[in-house]
Amino acid sequence: MTGAVKSFSTFLACMAFLFIFFSGYDFAGTFTVETIAPIIFRATLGAILFWLSGMIIGDIVLRGIVEDIDGENLDPLEGGFEQRIAEEKGKKKVVIVDRDLVKELREEAIAKEKKRDKKTQKR
């Protein structure tokens, strides 16, 4: 996502440079270093300012958008790297369940439920 912000701010900087350069250059005058140097200097400063403002504004807007998205939905937008790692870990997990333990737990749950039913019937 930061690549998009960087690209956008670079585009803004290039457009600002070209606009300032062509609007500041006197096409009727002579083409010398004394006439070009200040124009290039101003255009470069303008491009730097536009690049910085594009990065700052883009970051603010991007964070505003990202904060509205749930964390679960954000992983696929960022490439899903963490999501793929979690899926791989989930595939590798092996759970060994003792069948006798499960049977005992079921019997205990059934016994508790029967006690509750008896209490509710007495009332």
C-alpha positions in Angstrom: 0.0 0.0 0.0 2.8 2.4 0.7 4.0 1.7 -2.8 0.9 3.3 -4.2 1.4 6.4 -2.0 5.0 6.6 -3.1 4.0 6.3 -6.8 1.3 8.9 -6.4 3.6 11.4 -4.7 6.4 10.8 -7.3 3.8 11.5 -10.0 2.8 14.7 -8.3 6.4 15.8 -8.0 7.1 15.2 -11.7 4.0 17.0 -12.8 4.9 19.9 -10.4 8.4 20.1 -11.8 7.3 20.1 -15.4 4.6 22.7 -14.7 6.9 25.1 -12.8 9.7 24.6 -15.4 7.5 25.3 -18.4 5.6 28.1 -16.8 8.7 29.9 -15.5 10.8 29.6 -18.7 10.8 32.5 -21.1 10.6 30.9 -24.6 11.2 34.3 -26.2 14.6 34.8 -24.4 17.9 33.2 -24.8 18.8 29.7 -23.7 21.7 30.1 -21.3 22.8 28.7 -17.9 21.9 32.0 -16.2 18.3 31.7 -17.4 17.8 28.0 -16.8 19.5 27.6 -13.4 17.0 29.6 -11.3 14.1 27.9 -13.1 15.4 24.4 -12.5 16.1 25.4 -8.9 12.5 26.6 -8.4 11.1 23.6 -10.2 13.1 21.2 -8.1 12.0 22.9 -4.8 8.4 22.8 -6.0 8.8 19.1 -6.9 10.3 18.3 -3.4 7.4 20.1 -1.7 4.8 18.3 -3.8 6.5 15.0 -3.1 6.6 15.5 0.6 3.0 16.8 0.7 1.9 13.8 -1.4 3.6 11.4 1.0 2.1 13.0 4.1 -1.4 13.4 2.7 -1.3 10.0 1.1 -0.2 8.4 4.4 -3.0 10.2 6.3 -5.7 9.1 3.7 -4.3 5.6 3.6 -4.4 5.2 7.3 -7.9 6.6 7.4 -9.0 4.0 4.9 -7.1 1.1 6.6 -8.5 1.9 10.0 -12.0 1.4 8.7 -11.1 -2.1 7.5 -11.2 -5.0 10.0 -7.9 -6.7 10.8 -9.1 -9.9 9.3 -9.9 -8.3 6.0 -6.6 -6.3 6.0 -4.3 -9.3 5.5 -5.5 -10.2 2.0 -5.1 -6.5 1.0 -1.5 -6.5 2.2 -0.6 -9.6 0.3 -1.9 -12.1 2.8 1.6 -13.1 4.0 0.6 -13.4 7.7 -2.6 -15.1 6.6 -0.7 -17.7 4.6 1.6 -18.4 7.5 -1.4 -18.9 9.8 -3.0 -21.3 7.3 0.2 -23.3 7.0 0.5 -23.5 10.8 -3.2 -24.6 11.0 -2.6 -27.4 8.5 0.4 -28.7 10.4 -1.4 -28.9 13.7 -2.3 -32.4 14.8 -4.7 -32.9 17.7 -4.6 -36.2 19.4 -7.9 -36.9 21.3 -8.3 -39.7 23.8 -11.6 -41.3 23.0 -12.0 -42.5 26.6 -11.6 -39.0 27.9 -14.2 -37.7 25.4 -16.6 -40.4 26.5 -16.1 -39.5 30.2 -16.7 -35.8 29.5 -19.9 -36.6 27.6 -21.2 -38.8 30.4 -20.4 -36.0 32.9 -22.2 -33.4 30.8 -25.2 -35.7 30.5 -25.3 -36.3 34.3 -25.2 -32.5 34.9 -28.0 -32.0 32.5 -30.1 -34.6 34.2 -29.5 -33.0 37.6 -30.7 -29.6 36.2 -33.8 -31.3 34.7 -34.6 -32.8 38.1 -34.2 -29.4 39.8 -36.5 -27.7 37.3 -39.1 -30.4 37.6 -39.2 -30.1 41.4 -40.0 -26.4 41.2 
